[in-house]
Structure formats: C-alpha cells, structure tokens
C-alpha cells in the first residue's frame, strides 16, 4: 500500500521545464529520500505534494485519494501533510509550545502534556516549551519544527533539506533524532536532500531525481552497489570507471582481471568500482603512481595515476600511507559493475566524494 | 493591487496639479511668471543654502559617525544619543531659539547654521548604520596591506558608505528645499517661503503654482542626481558568520580636539535651543500660562496625529504588501510613485490640495479629511518602509507551514500574518504620529478655521514676536518627539526616515 503515489507529474515555470514526468511511490511507514543536484526539481516536487503548488499534468494520490490532477486540487490545509521547511520555519511570535500545538484543534492546544510528549519524541527537554524560537540552536529549531509537523498525526511528513543549514557536528545528532522520531511514530516521510551520505544513511529508499525525471528508485545499498547507470553511480558516491572487454563474466582492465557483479553480454564495457575496493601495496600487481594524498584521520583518499594517464581514487585506512610520487601496486577486492558501451550511457559527471 | 494603485494616485495628486496648472497657463505665461529677476534671486538663495547645508551635514554627519563608531573617543554611547537629539527639536523651533537670542541672526550664515544643525542627523544616522554594517575584517585586511587609519577611511570605509551618505544627503537637500518655518522666521527667502507669501498675497494665483513648479523641478533633479550617483552596484558582505567586533582606533593627542568638536556640535544644535526655550518658558509663564488653551491644542494635535497615523498606515499596507509579495514592474512603479509624491515639499502638497478640493469638492475645503490626506501623502513612505520591512520579515513560508497544519486562510491571517506584521505596523504608525505632531506647513494652509495644533499655535505666537507665549507649545512638541528620538538612536533604522518632514 502506497502512502503517496506521484504519477507523470510535470511542472514548468514560464518556459523552463522543472519536472518532466515524475513517477514516485512511497510505501506506508517508510522514509524516502529525494536526492538530486541543486535545481533538479526536488523542492518543486515536494511543494506539489504538499499542495503549495499545482502540477501542470499528472496526479498525486495520498493513501489512495487523488489530491491533485483530477478536478480541483485539494488545498494544502486539507491534505493532512506535515511539512518541515529548510530552516525550520518556526513562527517567531509563538513560543516552542505555541509552535508545536499550532496544528492541534483548539481544545488540545493548551494541553501541556501533549506538547511535552511531542518534544520528548524528538529528543528535546520539555523545559524548552516556554522558550522563543530565537533562543534555540539550529538543531533544536529543526526538531521543534518536526514536532510541530507530527502533532496533528499526519499521514505523510515532508522534510525539505532539514539538515543542510546545520553545522556538521549538530547535523548527525539531529539526523538521528529525526529518524528515531519518524520510526517511533511509524510516520511515512519524504526527505529532500542533495547530500548523498545523508540520503543513504537516513532513508529506506532513495529516489534519484535528474533533469526533472526519476533516474532511479532503489534501497540505499542497491543504489550504491548496483546503480542503473554511471551518472547515478557518480552522483551517489565517488566512482572509479575503467574500460575493458567483457568475456564470460570477467573483464580485463588496467587494474587486472576483474570479476563482474552482474550478468553482462560479451563485448566492450565500462566497469564501475568504488574507491574503497582499491587496495594499495608494495607487492606485485598492476602499478600506479601516487599523485596526492588527502588524510582524513579515520581514512584517507589517495589519488592515483594509472599508466594510461587515467586518474582514479582509492580510499584506504589512514595507517600506512604512501608518499606522493611513490609507485604502488593496486589490487581490487570484490566485484565490478559492468555497463556495456554498446548501449549509449551518459558520460559520468565529475565524481564527488 | 487596485487599492495600492489608488494610494499611489493620491500621492501623485500634487504633481498632477502642477502639471495641469502649468498646461493651463501655457508656455508664454510660464515664461512671464518664471523668467523674472525675483525668481533668479530665489534660485540663487535656495541653491546656495541647499548646497551649503549638504556639505556641512555630510562633513558633520560622517565625521561624527566615524568618531562614535570607529574611534576610541570617550563616552561614545552618550555622544550617539546627543547627536541624534536634534531630531526631537523641529527646525522651526531651533530657528526661533536662535533668532530670539540673537535678533541679528537673519543672514545666510544663520540660516545655514540652523538647517545644517537640524538636519545633520539625517546623514549621521545612515552613516552610523553603514559603519555598523561594514565588515571589520575588510578594515583589518586593509590595515594588513599597510594602509593608515586615514587610508582605511578614504579607500575602504568611504566607498562603502557612499550609498548611505548619498541617501542622507538627499534627505537633507529635500528637507532644506521644503523647509518653511525655520527660514521664514529667519527671513531668508527661498522658493518654499516665496510660495507661501504668494499664496497669502494672491490666495491661489498662477504665480504661486509656477513657483511651486520650479520647486518641484528642483526636487526631481535631486532625486535623479541621487539615482545616478548611487549607481547600480550593491555592497554585500561576502561570507556568512557573525562579524567580529571592532577594535576602536586610538586618538591619542587628538582626543581633546575630537571631544571639543563633538561638544561644539551638541552645544550648538541641542544646548542652545533648549536653553533658549527654557528661558522663554520662564518669561512666558511669569506673564501667565494659559493651561486650558495649551491642553486643548495638545489634545487637538494628538487626535489629528492619531487619525493621520491610522489613515496613513492603512494606506501603506497594500503597497508594502505588494512590494514584497508581488514583486514586479507594476509593484515597483506603485511603490516609487508614493515616494515621488512625498518628495514634493509640504507647501506644494498643501497648495495642490487647496485647489483640488475647491475645484472638485468645495465642501471639503479646510476640513479634516483633506488635512489627513496631506499628512498621508507627506508621510506615506515612513509607513510603507516599515510595513515593507515587516512583510520581508514574514516570508510566505510561514503561510505555507500554517496551511499544511490545517489553518484556513482567515485563520492564517489572524494567527500568523497579523501577529508577525504588528510590530512593523506599529512602528510605522508611531513614526507618522510623531511627524504629524510637529508638522507646520501643510497644517497652516489646510487646517479648518479655528483648529490650532501645537505647531500652528507656536507659529502664530512667534510670528507676532510673542516669544514667551510660543515657548510652552515648543516645549510640548519637544517632549512628545523625545521618545521617538531615543528609539531612533537605539536601533539605527535610517530607512524609516525617507521622505521630508518640513
């Protein structure tokens, strides 16, 4: 059963098409991340689902009820959707309690127990109830915004880049608190983000939006390990892409013979590896020259130049790092994902870590 | 949209009146009325007073702002309040204070001193705000590149202050052009006083209208010049994060001269008027203070000011809302036309409303609604600027969130939009209220017969050289204006002071 079904939704602003036929199904009780680069239409889609904007074509169904697409669209206030905007969007003239209780029926607004339990749900101290929004940290504001959205027990919660304005340190804590609160209430949630790590770690399924259409909808592991095309692969994580010829489930490449992770017809292919699959050693094997080393503490990223001149990255433990300029041997663990070059695939975008 | 357009149309009535009147007189008539030695003399008088006042105000305002914001001069907070204080004393009261002390003060120098001291805060306040908005990191960087304090001021701070100082200078120039009371009392003739004299002599002959037309042209020239000089470039602080605090520049041996200069400005602009007022108050009350009349006049003034504040704020709401929420050429045009209407001196607005009310609705001539309309045209920008700022502060996001929480449109207006706008609306209304309390020119021309306000009562007494009898009215006006001045000095909000207060 889908809590939310979006079918063939298109939307243009003036002559600029933003959404070009998006289909998206969100099962009840799950969290879906809507992932895409800036300007790919994520926020527009969210606003259409929430009812702040109307689609040009296509339908939006909530729990089997059509709310946009057939006849008059159902206004936002009758959709029963909780909305958590980017910066929290707390009402500055109301206290925390006033904000949380805003969507409750009048008789329930004065119920302090209700507010306290909602604050507890998002991991906040009930003593904050009488504070003003500006007295809260960014992370606390974000949690109050979630409590406010959850208060009327919505069928669906939409979160628009809820963590992007937070410091790295606050972000992780806030993200965990938000996920825990969503799980605890069994709420269905759609989270918009441009941060791959956030999408992969938070969601049950990730929808990659690209150029106004859905490029892939999959669970995080499948998306990362078995992406549909190289573009998606490069978008959800740093990619090592090599050329080779597939013969009987194996491919000969610059980094030696690789085992393919899925069925592939014989012929020319490009294969995808992830930087953490590359192991560096002083021993025998395919050689590469170290161009640069970025040390992060918990691990390190080593940029390598292969004899062909191609540059690839390896992620290794931070313990025993080769110096820049050194010659190292490269071994590959695990399997590679093949993309036959017979079928045209878009060139991968520059990889981002 | 329609409401806002109607408000803009109201604001443009005075300009329209001048254009229509000029068309009626025809080119030869205009030439006869305008190309006269008397007009040339007025032009010279007006231009040299405006030019002089702008120069003095910019030097005083920027210099004082630098001392208060960037130097280690002792007592910076106190100086700040004292430097804003002249705003609490209407220019015609300052003028009265000086002329009643020194009867030989009716010279160009005297007029320049009075208007400069009265209007220097118009440059000082935006300059202070701009200094506060400057990223000190830029100044540190410049110092790191080897610039002296003077070099930092000239090459880093001054270019960034340009927009603020130009805005302030424009305000000073428009105010001096529109100033009536102060200059009439000093017997320094400019276009504004000449328009008034013409009006008194011939009631509403084409002579007055044509002089007003020249005055309006001068205003428009100033507005265009400011737009040209300001340029399109904006200066934004690059990078987010809180700006670091400023380390004030030590003055060393220059501390004493700096203190002396500040003290001189404050003594001339605040102490002299207040001492003079207190002196005349003492003489006046010894002859017997008519408490009942004073109370009635104060009551009338407060009632008029309250009504004007409500009317102007109501007029400002659609325009302020439109300017933010429906951005576009039409909204900008409407907003700008209200500003343009208000850049016109009060004497011209009053004159136009006299004519229009007599021609179109004779019953309305010299009634409260026409007076309120004049106040609204004069002070709309103050209300619009604050309403606009409040609307900016309440992004549509809150409306969306409230809708997703199930609130209907009226509920959203009541529970979200109005509470968010209330402080801004209140501030705008307060600014208009205080401006009306000390308004003289339009009130003199438009007030119903028998209605006296503090300003007009003060005016008739001091015109008759009854300085003692005038003092109590001036004191009440200063006392009523003081709270707003303290507020202004606290949160530097220069944008709220657009538009003239003649």
Boltz contact constraints between the chains, C-beta under 6 A:
constraints:
  - contact:
      token1: [A, 50]
      token2: [B, 404]
      max_distance: 6.0
  - contact:
      token1: [A, 52]
      token2: [B, 400]
      max_distance: 6.0
  - contact:
      token1: [A, 76]
      token2: [B, 403]
      max_distance: 6.0
  - contact:
      token1: [A, 76]
      token2: [B, 404]
      max_distance: 6.0
  - contact:
      token1: [A, 77]
      token2: [B, 403]
      max_distance: 6.0
  - contact:
      token1: [A, 77]
      token2: [B, 406]
      max_distance: 6.0
  - contact:
      token1: [A, 81]
      token2: [B, 404]
      max_distance: 6.0
  - contact:
      token1: [A, 83]
      token2: [B, 401]
      max_distance: 6.0
  - contact:
      token1: [A, 83]
      token2: [B, 404]
      max_distance: 6.0
  - contact:
      token1: [A, 85]
      token2: [B, 397]
      max_distance: 6.0
  - contact:
      token1: [A, 89]
      token2: [B, 397]
      max_distance: 6.0
  - contact:
      token1: [A, 89]
      token2: [B, 401]
      max_distance: 6.0
  - contact:
      token1: [A, 93]
      token2: [B, 419]
      max_distance: 6.0
  - contact:
      token1: [A, 93]
      token2: [B, 420]
      max_distance: 6.0
  - contact:
      token1: [A, 102]
      token2: [B, 405]
      max_distance: 6.0
  - contact:
      token1: [A, 103]
      token2: [B, 405]
      max_distance: 6.0
  - contact:
      token1: [A, 103]
      token2: [B, 406]
      max_distance: 6.0
